[in-house]
């Protein structure tokens, strides 16, 4: 019994180590407020731990944990409607010690991109976050439960909406 628990703890530690950044990006795709993303991240880890004994290895471990993250995020949003995205103030600036113009411009573009992503519906935010993680269309389809061709169509439409948002929103 103890050996099985140790194996389960080792597997869980490995899953978290390999997927922690991806899980956190899923949290950010669903919630813009970082403090709530931390809460959601912890809930995802808890759900993954509870479900670990049922993991049969039929899917890749990363796909399995993504599914848990997505389903937990959806449930979290339903339970916590008050945590909807709030628009960023127009004057939002991040102070930097380094005053390089290029670095500030890149940061402004990233802030603008995050804001534009936050304007998408949750399913589209998830899909574009997976694209930004360089997941294949096949992996994205497995995670979201869509066919390969449907995934490609969705991604192209989301990219179009993001491009439109990026062009219409002034810094």
Secondary structure, DSSP 8 states (H G I E B T S, - for coil): -HHHHHHHHHHHHHHHHHHHHHHHHHHHHH--SHHHHHHHHHHHHHHHHHHGGG--SSS-HHHHHHHHHHHHHHHHHHHTGGG------TT-----S---HHHHHHHHHHHHHHHHHHTS-HHHHHHHHHHHTT--HHHHHHHHT--HHHHHHHHHHHHHHHHHHHHHS--
